[in-house]
Amino acid sequence: MFPNSSILGRPPFTPNHQQHNNFFALSPTLYSHQQLIDAQFNFQNADLSRTVSLQQLTYGNVNPIQTSPSPLFRGRKRLSDEKNLPLDGKRQRFHSPHQEPTVVNQIVPLSGERRYSMPPLFHTHYVPDIVRCVPPFREIPFLEPKEITLPEAKDKLSQQILELFEACQQQVSDLKKKELCRTQLQREIQLLFPQSRLFLVGSSLNGFGARSSDGDLCLVVKEEPVNQKTEARHILTLVHKHFCTRLSGYIERPQLIRAKVPIVKFRDKVSCVEFDLNVNNIVGIRNTFLLRTYAYLENRVRPLVLVIKKWANHHEINDASRGTLSSYSLVLMVLHYLQTLPEPILPSLQKIYPESFSPAIQLHLVHQAPCNVPPYLSKNESSLGDLLLGFLKYYATEFDWNSQMISVREAKAIPRPDGIEWRNKYICVEEPFDGTNTARAVHEKQKFDMIKDQFLKSWHRLKNKRELNSILPLRAAILKR
């Protein structure tokens, strides 16, 4: 439906890249001095490759810019063949009086053989090299979310959960807006990094998104991890400058956030969606499709997760930037609870299908996992209301926060590791692929006590009234979507 869009935002890889057995086994390399200068030159020359004003662009009619190298240009000197070209076919210099609209799509990135006199923007040992870059993009039809039958509600509380889910779940139209923005931003970023690819990840694709969910984007510049403290920040600095100077017509409030995984936050004026963009956070692509598989494995999972996210947001314990739980941690907590019931509702997908969810699987195969896993048939017939009540009780009275770690990968609570990332932490939630602590944002005892207290209070209220409004005002939640 969208030009250059892919199945759920994934960039396909050519067969040549399938020979690599381990994505993370590739040794990191660095930008060469010349490639870094080229990236800076691409940033400074981006307006020359597109003389149409950005304020006049609309999402439906942006033409891709040609990025193939021209045989006419070799270094600072022009070849003899160029002498016969008309003026508008020659490379224009800065501040040239001959920069006319006719040169659109004729300006091309300068080759790696070029040597420029301008100084590099950053020290070369800080920024990664795009040596093993993402291969050429193939057009693949847009894949809409799955349609599954919702569970039957036999009691009032379960009916309220279903009504909230149906009113607030992300719609196909919401996903299409995000996908369209991803497509256009990919074209823009490729003016800086021609071989990069942009993934739509997180709640927008994993099945647990609401209508108000932000969009998460992962910029992949090469098939290797990058140093998030140095390399990723420098790449995002270029992207941030490009957003501020070239895309101000349809992007507003771009901010560079220097977190452990740095991001650029911005708002798309057309779709009115807030986005977070990171660089090479590959684990976010992998866990998106793992969670998507869990989301559609059993029809009670998505309604339960959405109501718990709404509940946590209402009680202000769902904001990692303020020292509470991220939405990702909350989802893992719900999945863990459903795995640890006396009669489990969910299994460990990584144990049953190790090949489909291996951390070593190539990115162009990650999206296939949800298609290869059949629905899970559980003997547990608990209603949505009972499951919500049980979730609150489990974390209020049963789970041992001091010595246990939540592990969806193992489908059970396991002893905390002795590593520095787990020592003296209030909440430990294992990331299923890289083993880090997704709840590390909870680093203050006051915030931890607030989270535990909310679980306990909500459990008591819901147990006594069996009414969702007792812990989450439904009207307000639906208005927020």
N, C-alpha and C positions, 0 to 999 in steps of 0.2 A: 504493500500500500504506500510506503514511503520510499523514495529513492535512496539507494545505498543503505537501507535498513537491513537488520539481520534478525534472526530468531532470538527474541528476548535480548537484543543488544549485544550478542556475542560476535566477535570477529572470527571467521573461519580461517584455518591455516591450510597452506598448501601441502600436498603429500610429502614434499621434501622435509618438512618439519616433523613428520611423524616418526622419523628415525631416532629422535631424542627420547630416551626412556624416562629420564627424570627431569622435570621442569627446573627444579632447584639445584640440580647437579652441575648446571652450567656455571663456570667460574665468572664472577663479575669482572667487567672491563670498564674502562673510563672513556669519557669523551676525549677524542684527540683535540689538540689545540685548534686545529682548523675547523673541525665539526662544530665546536662551540661558537667560533666566530660566525660560521654559516647560520647557526640558529639565531644569533643576535642580528645578523644581516637580514634574515627572513623576517624578524620582528620589525626592524626599522623600515623594511621595504614592503611590508604587508599592504600598505595603502596603494603602492604602485601597481600591485597585481590585481587591485580591485578599485577602480576609480569611481564606481558607483557609490553614492553616499550610503552609509549604513543605516541612517535614519529612514531611508526609503525602502529598505529591504523588508520583505514579508516572508514568512516561513514557506510559503508555497512556491516561490519562484526564484530561489537563490541558486545560481548556477555554480557548479564546482569549478575551481580554478585549476588549470592545467599545471601539473608539477613535474612533468617529464623534462629531463635536461635537454637543452637545445644544442645541436651540433655546431651552431654558428659561433658560440661563445667559448673561448678558451683563454682564461686568465684576463689580464687587464687589456690585452691587445685584441683588436678585432681581426678576424680572418679576412682574407681578400674577398671572399664571396659576399661578405657583408657590405662591401662598398657600394654594391649596386642596389641595396635595399632602399625603399623609401624611408623618409625620416621617421615615420611612426612605427616602423618595424625594428628600429634600433633601440638598444638599451639606453634609457634616459638616465642622466645623472641627477643627483639631488639638486633642487632649485632650478631645474632646467625649464626654460620658457616653452619647451615643446612637449610637455606632458599632456597629451590629448587623450580623450576617451577611446580612441581607436586602438590603443595599445592593450586594452583589456584582454586577458587570456593569452597575450603574447609574451608578457614578462614571465620569466621562469627562474626557479632557484639557481643560484650560481653553483657550479660544480665544485667538488672537493679539491680540485687542482688549484683553485684560485687562492691567492695570497693577498690579504687585505692589510691596509695600514692601520685600520681602526683597532683600538685595544680591546681585548676580550672583556666581557661583562663580569665574569667570575674567574677565580683561580681554576685552572683546568683540572686539578686533581680532586675537585669537589663534585663534578657533574658526570653522570654516567654516559657511556658511549652507546649509540644505537648501532652496534655492530650486528648483533643478531636481532634485527628489528622484526616487527610483526609483518607477515607476508601480505601481498595484495588482497584487497577486499573483494569478496564475491557477493552479489546481490541475492538475498534470500527472503522469501515472503515473511511478513510480520505474523507472529504466532500469538493469537489471543489467549487469555486465561482459560483454564479448563472449566467446564460446567459439571458440577457434581450435585447429587441429590442431598439435600440437607436432612439432618436427623429429625425424627418425629418428636414433638414436644408434648408430653403427657401431663405436665404440671405448669403452674403459673410462672415459676422462676425460669424454667427452661424456655418457655414461650417468650419471656422478656429478653432473654439472651439472644434468641433467634431474631427477634424483631430489631434489636439493636444492631446485630450483625448485618442484616439485610439492608438497613438504612445507612450504615456507615462504611460498608466494605468498598474497596476501590472498584470503580467501574471501568469497563473497557475504554470508554472515552477518556478517562483520566490517564490510563496507561498510554494511550495513543498520543496524547499531548506531550508526555514525558519522552516518548520515543522520538517524536518529531523534533523536539528540542535537542535530544542527543545527536540526531543525524546532522542537524545544522551546525552544532557546536563542533562535531568531529571535523567537518569541512574547514571550519575556522582554525581550529588548533593545528590541522595539517598544514596550514601556511607556515607554522613555526617548526613542527615536527612532521614532515610529510608521511612517514611510515607509521605514525602512531594510530592507535585505535581506542575508541571510547566505549566503555561498557556501562549499561544501566544495571545497577545491582541493588541489593538491600530489599526493603519491604515492598518496593514497587514491583519486584519480580518474584519474591519468595512466597507469595500467596497470603501474606499477613498484613498487607497494606490497607489503610483506610483512605477515604476520599481526601482527607487533610494531610496525608503522609507526604513528607518531603521526598525529593528525588536524590538518590545517591549515584554518583558517577565515578568510575575508575578509569583513569587514563593509563593505558599500557603503552610504554615507549620501547620496550624490548623484552625478550624472553628471559629475563633475569631479575632477581630482587635488586632494589636500589636502596641506598642509604637514606632513610627517611629524615634524619636530622640535617643532612647536608644536601645530597643530590636532589631529593624530592622537593625540598624547599626552593632550590634554585630553579628547577623546572617550573614550579608553580609561580615563582616570581615573574617569569616571562609570560606565563598564561594570564596571571593577574593584570599585568601591564597591558596585555593585548585586550583583555576585557574592558579595562578602564579607558583605553584610548581609541580602540577601533569598534567596540561593540556597545558603546554606551546608549545607542539608540534602542536596543531591545534587551539589554542586561542592566540591572540596577543593583546598587549596594554590594559590589564585589569586595570581599574581605579575605586577606590571607591570614589564616589561623595557624600559628606555629605550635601545634600540639605534637604529641608523640608520633602520630600519623598526621602530618600537616594537610590542611585542606584549603580550598578556595570556596567560600560561601558566596552565593549570589542569588538573585531573584530574576526569573524570566518574566519579562513584562507581558509577553503574549499569553502564556498559559497561567501566569500568576503563581507558579510553583517555585518554592525555595529549593535550591540544589546545594549539595556538598560534593566537591570534586577532589579526589585524591590521586596520587601517582603510584602505579604498580603495587597497590595493596591487593596482591593476587589472591590472598586468602579470602577476601571479601567476595570474589567471583565464585570461588569454590563453595563457600558456605551458603551463598544465595541459592544454588541449585540443590544442595543438601536439604536446606530448610524447605524449599519448594516441594521436594519429594515427601517430606514429613507432612506438609500442609495438606496434600491431596491423598495421603495414604489412608486416612480415616476421616469420615465426614464430621466428626465432632471436634476435630483439632482446630480448624480455622475460627469457628464461632467462639470457642473457649479462649483462644489466644487474643482475639480482638477485644473481647469484653474485659479481659485482665489488663491489657494495655490501656484501655480507656479508664479502668478503675485506678491504675497506678498513676496515670497522668492527672486524674482529678485530685488525687491525694498528694501530688507533687513529689512522687518518689520515682519518676520516670524521666530523669534528665541527667545524663552523665556529666554535662558541663557544669552542673551544680552539685556534684558529689553524690548523686544517687544512681539508680540503675538505668542502663541504656535499654532501649527496646530490644536489642539483640540478646542481652542477658536475660531479660524477662521471657523472651520466646524460649530460650534454652531451659529456663527454669520450668516452664510449662511442659515442654517435651520430656524433661527429666522426671517430673511428677507422673506423667502418663506412662512412662517406662517402668516406674517402680511400684505401681499398684500391685496388690496380691494377684490380680488377673490383669496383666499389662494390656494397655490399649495400643501402645507402640513398641516396636522392637528397636534394636540398634541396627540401623541400616549399614553402618560401616563394618559391622561384624558379619552380617548376612551377605552383603554385596561388596566385599573388599575391593574388587577390581573396578566397580563403578564409582566408588568414592575414595579412591586412593589419592593421597596428596601428590603423587607423581604423575597423575593422568594429565595429558596435554589439554590446553585450554579449549581447543577446537572440539574436544570430545565431552567436556564437562556438561554441556546442555542435554546430552543424550540420557543421562542417568535417570531423570524423572520418567522418561518414556519406557525404560527397561524394567521398572519395578512395579509389580502388580499390587492392587489394594491389599491391605493387611486385614485379615478376618480375626477379630478379637472376640473372645467369649464374654468379655465384660460388657454388660448392657446398661451401665450407669447412665442416668440422664445428665444433660448439660448442667442442670442445677446442682445435682449431687457432685459432679466433677468440680464445679466452681467452689463449692463449700469444702470439698476435700483438699483442693489446692491451697486454700487459705489455712486450713487446719494443719496441713503437712509442714508448711514453712513457719507456722506460728508455734507449733508444739512438738513436732517430730524430728525435723531436720536438725542435726548437730552443727551449728555454724562454726563452732570453735575448732573442730577437728576434721570435718568432712568437706569434700569438694564435689560440686555438681558435675557429673560427666555424662553427656549424651552419647559420647563415643562408646563408653562402657555400659550404658543403660543402667547405671547404679551410682550411689554415692560411694566415693572412694576416699581413702585417707589423703590428707593434704601432702603434697610433695614438700621437701625440705628446702627447695630453692628459694632464692631471694625474692622472686616474684610472688611467692605464696606465704612467706614468713610474715607474721604480724599483720596479715590482711584480714579485714572484717568479713568479706564475702569472697568466696572462690568459685568461679564458674569457668570450667575448662573450655577453651576454644577447640572445636572438634578436629581441626586440621593442624594448627601449629602449636597447640598445647599451652597457649598463653592464658592469662586471667582476664576474661572479658569484663569482670566487675571491679577492676582495679581503680576505677574512678571513686568508689566508696572508700575513702581514706580517712574520714573523720568519724569518731565514735558517735558523735551527736547525730550524724546522718544515718549511721547504721542503726542506732536505737530507734530513730524515727521510722525507719523501714520495718523493723521487727514489730514495733508498736502498732503500726497500721495493719499488718497482717493479723495480729491478735484481735484488735478492736473490730475489724471487718468480719472476722470469722464469728465472733460472738453475736454481732448484730444480724448477720445473715442467718445464722443458726436459729436465732430466736424468731425472726420475722419471715424468713423464706421469701423475701421481697427485694428485688434488685435495687429499687430506689433507696433502700436503707443504707447502701454503701456506695451507690453511684446514681446521681440524679439523671434519669433517662432523658428527660426533655433537653437538658443542657448538653448532654453527651451527643444526642442526635443533631442538635443545632450546630455543634462543632464539626460534625461529620468525622 
